[in-house]
């Protein structure tokens, strides 16, 4: 699994004009599922991302996690994170998991984060979405399970 993680002061997702998820302070997670990924990767990534110490403490150092600041997570599925642009001009998505598998692991990731007591908002799997956010910092990280 692969995720682009952004520390945000706000974020939202719209599908056909309707807001499907919105948060204030927290993390925007664009989540891609690759071929061969399992529940193990979903749990690992959920634990890793929710525990990242990327929020500032009283001294202004990145030393606090999402759990520490009481923030929320906005999770958006994004198979294009597995786009291979090494040949030609049109990306190949052969390394992305098939939709049914990807949906199951996307859901497993969300459930693992919620199990930790973190509020989670989401986009809608396999739909066209408009994603808005205010990146705080900016802080953007790429986190992978492999």
C-alpha positions, 0 to 999 in steps of 0.5 A: 500500500502507498499513501500520500499524507498531508497535514491539514488545517481543513479538508473535504471531499465532494462527489457530484456536488455533495460533501462525503467527508470533511475534517478540520485539523488532521491528516488527508490521506490519499491511499493506493492499494497495490497488487498483492497487498493484504490486511497486514499492510492495511493495519501496518499503514493505519498504525504508522500514519496515525502515529506519525509525529508531524504535529508541532508541540509547545516548542514548535517541533514536530513531536505530536501525533494525530492521536496526541492532537485529537485530530481527524483523518480524511481518507481518499482512495487513489489508485493513480498512486500506482501509476507507472510513467516510466514508458511512454506518456500514458501511465500504466496501472498494472501494479494497482490492485483490482477494484474489489480487492482495493475496496476491501483493503481501503475499508480495512485501513479505515476500520483499523484507524477508527479502532484506534479511536480516531475520527475518520471521514472518507471519499467514495470508492471508485467515483470521481471526486473533488478534493479540497484541502489546506496543507498546514506547513506544508507537510507532505509525506509518502508512506509505503507498507513495503 
